[in-house]
Amino acid sequence: INWGERYFSDSCSEVNFMTDDFSQRLSLPRRRQDIQIRSIGDINTKIKHKTFTNIKSRFTNFELSLSFCVTSHISYQPESEIDISSWNLPPNTKLADENFFKSKRIDLLIGTEGFFDMLSVGQIKLGSNLPTLQKTLLGWVVSGKYSATTRSSSTCLLSCEEMINYN
C-alpha cells in the first residue's frame, strides 16, 4: 500500500521522526524504546517507540530503509499559502511536492541518516530573496530563505511529498 504524505529533511537531526497518528494510519509495527531527545532551548522530549519503513521515490528506483522515533507532533508549514506566482519555476521540473507552498501538517522528518543519501547533483537558484531548488532522488525540493516583498518576515522552506511503502 502506498501513502503520500509531507515530510521535512533535516541534515542536522540525529534521528528520524514520524508522528504517532501517521504510524497508526500505516499500521506500522512499533518497538518499545525509551529515548531522550534534547532540542533547541535544551528542551527534552521522551520517545517511547520506534518504527521502521521504506521510503521509495516515485521518479526513480531509489529506496531507503529507515527507523523512526514516534512522536505526537513534528511541525507545520506556515499557516497561509505562499505566493509563488513570481518565482519562475522551471517547466518540466519534477517537484517532490507540487503543493509545497500550501500549509500542511508534517508527518515525517528525515534526519542525517537519510538526508545525504537522498541528495543528487543539481541546484537551481530562483533569484534574490527566493529559495533554491535542490535535486534529490525523490524529486526537486524547495529549500532556503524566502522574503516576501509585502511583509517583513522570512519563511524557511524545505518540503517534499513522497510515497511511503511498507512491508
C-alpha positions in Angstrom: 0.0 0.0 0.0 1.3 3.5 -0.9 0.6 6.6 1.2 1.6 10.1 0.1 2.5 12.4 3.0 4.5 15.5 3.6 7.9 15.4 5.3 10.9 17.6 6.2 14.5 16.7 5.6 17.0 18.0 8.2 20.7 17.4 7.8 21.3 18.3 11.4 18.8 16.0 13.1 20.5 12.9 14.5 17.3 10.8 14.3 14.3 10.4 12.0 10.8 11.2 13.4 7.3 10.1 12.5 4.0 11.2 14.1 2.1 8.8 16.1 -1.0 9.4 14.0 0.8 8.6 10.8 2.4 5.5 12.1 -1.0 4.3 13.2 -2.5 5.1 9.8 0.2 3.0 8.2 -0.3 0.2 10.8 3.5 0.1 11.2 4.8 -2.3 13.9 6.4 -0.5 16.9 9.2 -1.4 19.2 9.3 -0.1 22.7 12.4 2.1 23.2 13.0 4.8 25.7 15.0 7.7 24.2 15.6 11.2 25.4 15.7 13.8 22.6 17.3 17.2 23.5 16.4 20.0 21.2 16.8 23.8 20.8 16.5 25.6 24.1 17.6 22.5 25.9 14.0 21.1 25.7 13.7 17.3 26.4 11.3 15.1 24.6 10.7 11.5 25.7 10.3 9.0 22.9 8.7 5.7 23.8 8.5 3.9 20.5 10.5 3.4 17.3 9.2 2.1 14.0 10.7 1.1 10.6 9.6 1.6 7.0 11.0 2.1 3.5 10.9 5.4 1.6 10.6 5.0 -2.2 10.8 7.5 -5.0 8.0 7.9 -7.5 10.5 9.1 -10.1 13.5 6.7 -9.7 14.3 3.2 -8.3 15.7 4.9 -5.2 14.6 3.2 -1.9 15.8 3.8 1.6 15.1 1.8 4.8 14.8 4.0 7.9 14.0 3.8 11.5 11.8 6.5 13.0 11.2 7.8 16.6 7.5 8.1 17.1 6.3 11.4 18.4 3.0 13.2 18.8 4.0 16.3 16.8 6.7 17.4 14.4 5.9 20.6 12.6 3.5 22.6 10.5 4.3 24.8 7.5 3.4 28.4 7.6 -0.4 28.9 8.2 -1.0 30.9 5.0 -0.3 29.9 1.4 2.9 31.3 0.0 2.5 33.3 -3.3 4.9 31.6 -5.8 3.5 33.3 -8.9 6.7 35.4 -9.4 9.1 32.6 -8.7 9.5 31.4 -12.4 9.8 27.7 -11.5 11.4 25.9 -14.4 8.8 24.0 -16.5 9.0 20.1 -16.5 10.8 20.1 -13.2 9.6 17.1 -11.2 9.0 18.6 -7.8 8.9 16.1 -5.0 5.9 18.1 -3.6 3.9 20.1 -6.2 2.0 21.8 -3.4 4.9 22.8 -1.2 3.6 26.3 -0.9 0.3 25.2 0.8 0.1 24.8 4.6 0.1 21.2 5.7 0.9 19.1 8.7 4.4 17.5 8.6 4.2 13.8 9.5 7.8 12.7 8.9 11.2 14.2 9.5 14.2 12.6 7.8 17.4 13.3 9.6 21.1 13.0 8.7 20.7 9.2 8.4 18.9 9.6 5.1 19.4 13.2 4.1 22.7 12.8 2.3 21.6 9.5 0.7 18.7 11.4 -1.0 20.8 14.3 -2.4 21.6 14.4 -6.1 23.7 16.7 -8.2 21.8 19.8 -9.3 20.7 23.1 -7.9 18.6 25.9 -9.3 18.7 29.3 -7.6 15.4 31.0 -8.2 16.7 34.6 -7.5 17.4 37.1 -4.9 15.3 36.6 -1.7 13.9 33.4 -3.2 14.6 29.8 -2.2 16.8 27.3 -4.2 15.6 24.1 -5.9 17.8 21.2 -4.8 17.7 17.9 -6.8 17.2 14.8 -4.8 16.5 11.2 -5.7 12.9 11.8 -4.6 12.4 14.8 -6.9 13.3 18.5 -6.7 12.8 20.1 -3.3 12.4 23.8 -2.4 14.8 24.9 0.2 16.1 28.1 1.8 15.1 31.6 2.8 12.1 33.3 1.3 11.5 37.0 1.9 8.0 38.2 0.7 8.1 41.8 -0.5 4.8 42.6 1.1 5.9 41.8 4.6 9.0 42.0 6.7 9.1 38.4 7.9 11.0 35.5 6.3 9.9 31.9 5.9 12.3 29.0 5.7 11.1 26.2 3.4 12.2 22.6 3.0 9.4 20.3 2.0 8.5 17.4 -0.2 5.8 14.9 -0.6 6.7 11.3 -1.3 5.3 7.9 -1.4 6.0 5.7 1.6 5.9 1.9 1.1 5.9 -0.5 4.0 6.0 -4.3 4.3 
